[in-house]
Amino acid sequence: MDPVKLINEKTNLALKITNALGYNMPPPFLFGKSVVVDPALHSWDYNEDEFNAKYGDNFEGTLFLVPVKLRLEKENKDTEGYRLPLDPLISISGKNIIRRRYVAKSKMRGSIKETWSQDDYEITIAGLLQADDQDALGRHISRLKKYLEVAESVHIVCNLLNNVFAITRIAIESYDFPFTKGVENQAFTIKAYSDDNYQLLEEK
């Protein structure tokens, strides 16, 4: 399921519960699965085995709900950066770039594939910022905005991206803070590309 659609559906469902009960409650995220935020697991060297052993089936890993931390180049990797308060959904898309050549009057079907190269991964991070009051929510939005608007690649700490796809930096192309039901809730969507650290040499 599209992560953006899933976030929106869960937020809208939270509104229905708020209207029915008369007071605001956290959105019932991921079909009753609990969204776990454990300060002990917010460190830079997040350990997936430790997380799974502690929470077991309460963590819905098949939907790629994973802890995410953002950090700038100038920030200390151990003490700085911004850990998203709720674990977001991550969608990853990749493709190969293939150069094809067609032989004139060939009796063979198709083309000759000459070169292959891998394009950037396209990454969508869809999540929810949630706080006890509007002021705290505003601080969360301001902190996240700092990383979204910076004119450089952003380091990302995420077990799925780092260890499975070898992505440690992303270039953020666009972001969205749509209208979200509930004064303590703010949904967001980030679209980015993987960014490898190329070393370009100048010819003298």
C-alpha positions as CSV (number, residue, x, y, z in Angstrom):
1,M,0.0,0.0,0.0
2,D,1.2,3.5,-0.8
3,P,2.7,4.9,2.4
4,V,1.2,8.4,1.9
5,K,-2.3,7.0,1.5
6,L,-1.8,4.9,4.6
7,I,-0.8,7.9,6.7
8,N,-3.7,9.9,5.5
9,E,-6.2,7.1,6.1
10,K,-5.0,6.6,9.7
11,T,-5.1,10.3,10.4
12,N,-8.7,10.6,9.1
13,L,-9.7,7.6,11.2
14,A,-8.3,9.4,14.3
15,L,-10.6,12.3,13.5
16,K,-13.6,9.9,13.5
17,I,-12.6,8.6,16.9
18,T,-12.1,12.2,18.2
19,N,-15.6,13.2,17.0
20,A,-17.2,10.1,18.6
21,L,-15.5,10.4,22.0
22,G,-15.3,14.1,22.2
23,Y,-11.6,14.3,22.9
24,N,-8.4,13.9,20.9
25,M,-6.5,10.6,20.9
26,P,-3.4,9.4,19.0
27,P,-4.2,8.0,15.6
28,P,-4.8,4.2,15.5
29,F,-1.7,3.6,13.5
30,L,-1.1,0.5,11.4
31,F,-4.2,-1.5,12.1
32,G,-3.8,-1.7,15.9
33,K,-0.1,-2.3,15.9
34,S,1.6,0.0,18.4
35,V,4.1,2.6,17.4
36,V,6.9,2.2,19.8
37,V,9.2,5.1,20.6
38,D,11.9,3.9,23.0
39,P,14.6,6.5,24.0
40,A,17.1,3.6,24.5
41,L,16.9,2.9,20.8
42,H,17.3,6.4,19.5
43,S,21.1,6.1,19.4
44,W,23.1,6.4,16.2
45,D,24.0,2.7,16.2
46,Y,20.4,1.4,16.3
47,N,20.3,-2.3,16.8
48,E,17.6,-4.2,15.0
49,D,18.0,-7.4,16.9
50,E,17.7,-5.6,20.2
51,F,14.5,-3.9,19.0
52,N,12.8,-7.1,17.7
53,A,13.7,-9.0,20.9
54,K,12.2,-6.3,23.0
55,Y,9.0,-5.6,21.1
56,G,8.3,-8.7,19.0
57,D,5.0,-8.6,17.1
58,N,4.2,-5.1,18.2
59,F,6.5,-3.9,15.5
60,E,5.1,-4.1,11.9
61,G,8.3,-4.4,10.0
62,T,6.7,-5.6,6.7
63,L,5.4,-2.1,6.1
64,F,8.9,-0.6,6.6
65,L,8.0,1.3,9.8
66,V,11.5,2.1,10.9
67,P,13.3,4.5,13.2
68,V,14.8,7.4,11.3
69,K,17.3,10.1,12.3
70,L,18.5,13.0,10.1
71,R,21.9,14.7,10.5
72,L,23.9,17.4,8.8
73,E,27.5,17.1,7.9
74,K,28.5,19.7,10.5
75,E,26.6,17.9,13.3
76,N,28.1,15.4,15.7
77,K,26.8,12.0,14.8
78,D,26.6,10.8,18.4
79,T,25.0,13.9,20.1
80,E,23.2,15.9,17.4
81,G,20.7,15.4,14.6
82,Y,16.9,14.9,14.6
83,R,15.2,11.7,15.5
84,L,11.7,11.6,14.2
85,P,9.4,11.3,17.2
86,L,7.2,8.6,15.6
87,D,8.7,5.9,13.3
88,P,7.7,6.7,9.6
89,L,6.8,4.5,6.7
90,I,9.5,4.3,4.0
91,S,9.0,3.4,0.4
92,I,12.0,2.7,-1.9
93,S,12.0,2.6,-5.7
94,G,15.0,1.9,-7.9
95,K,15.7,1.3,-11.6
96,N,18.5,0.4,-14.0
97,I,19.5,2.7,-16.9
98,I,20.1,0.6,-20.0
99,R,21.5,1.9,-23.2
100,R,20.0,0.0,-26.2
101,R,21.2,-0.2,-29.8
102,Y,19.1,-1.4,-32.7
103,V,20.7,-3.2,-35.7
104,A,19.3,-2.1,-39.0
105,K,17.5,-4.8,-40.9
106,S,18.3,-7.4,-38.2
107,K,16.3,-10.6,-38.3
108,M,16.7,-10.9,-34.5
109,R,14.1,-9.6,-32.2
110,G,14.7,-6.6,-29.9
111,S,17.8,-4.6,-29.2
112,I,21.4,-5.0,-28.1
113,K,21.9,-3.9,-24.5
114,E,25.3,-2.2,-24.5
115,T,25.7,-0.7,-21.0
116,W,23.9,-0.9,-17.6
117,S,24.1,1.6,-14.8
118,Q,22.1,2.0,-11.7
119,D,19.9,5.1,-11.2
120,D,19.4,6.8,-7.9
121,Y,17.0,5.2,-5.4
122,E,13.8,7.2,-5.0
123,I,12.8,7.3,-1.4
124,T,9.5,8.4,0.1
125,I,9.3,9.0,3.9
126,A,5.7,9.4,5.1
127,G,5.1,9.9,8.8
128,L,3.3,11.8,11.5
129,L,4.6,14.4,14.0
130,Q,2.7,14.3,17.2
131,A,3.1,16.2,20.5
132,D,1.2,17.1,23.6
133,D,0.3,20.6,22.5
134,Q,0.6,23.0,19.6
135,D,3.7,24.7,20.8
136,A,5.6,21.4,21.1
137,L,4.3,20.3,17.7
138,G,5.6,23.6,16.2
139,R,9.0,22.9,17.6
140,H,9.0,19.5,16.0
141,I,8.0,21.0,12.6
142,S,10.7,23.7,12.9
143,R,13.4,21.1,13.7
144,L,12.4,18.9,10.7
145,K,12.1,22.0,8.4
146,K,15.8,22.8,9.1
147,Y,16.8,19.5,7.5
148,L,14.3,19.7,4.6
149,E,15.5,23.1,3.4
150,V,19.3,22.7,3.7
151,A,21.2,23.1,0.5
152,E,23.2,19.9,0.9
153,S,22.8,16.2,1.3
154,V,21.5,15.0,4.6
155,H,22.8,12.0,6.5
156,I,20.1,9.5,7.3
157,V,20.3,6.8,10.0
158,C,17.9,4.1,9.2
159,N,18.5,0.3,9.5
160,L,16.6,-0.4,6.3
161,L,18.3,2.2,4.2
162,N,21.8,1.8,5.7
163,N,22.2,-2.0,6.0
164,V,19.9,-3.2,3.2
165,F,20.3,-0.6,0.4
166,A,23.6,1.0,1.5
167,I,22.1,4.4,1.5
168,T,23.6,6.8,4.1
169,R,22.9,10.2,2.5
170,I,19.8,11.5,0.7
171,A,19.1,14.6,-1.4
172,I,15.7,15.9,-0.5
173,E,13.7,17.0,-3.6
174,S,10.4,17.9,-2.1
175,Y,8.4,17.8,1.1
176,D,4.7,18.3,2.1
177,F,2.9,19.2,5.3
178,P,-0.7,18.5,4.4
179,F,-3.7,19.6,6.4
180,T,-3.9,17.1,9.2
181,K,-6.8,16.4,11.6
182,G,-6.1,17.1,15.2
183,V,-4.3,20.1,16.6
184,E,-1.5,17.8,18.1
185,N,-0.9,16.0,14.8
186,Q,0.9,16.9,11.6
187,A,1.4,14.5,8.7
188,F,4.4,14.9,6.4
189,T,5.8,13.4,3.3
190,I,9.5,13.7,2.1
191,K,10.6,12.7,-1.3
192,A,14.3,12.3,-1.8
193,Y,17.1,10.6,-3.9
194,S,20.0,8.5,-2.6
195,D,23.2,10.4,-2.8
196,D,26.6,8.7,-3.0
197,N,29.7,10.6,-2.1
198,Y,31.5,11.0,-5.4
199,Q,35.1,12.1,-5.4
200,L,35.6,14.2,-8.6
201,L,39.2,14.8,-9.7
202,E,40.4,17.9,-11.5
203,E,42.8,17.5,-14.4
204,K,45.8,19.7,-14.2
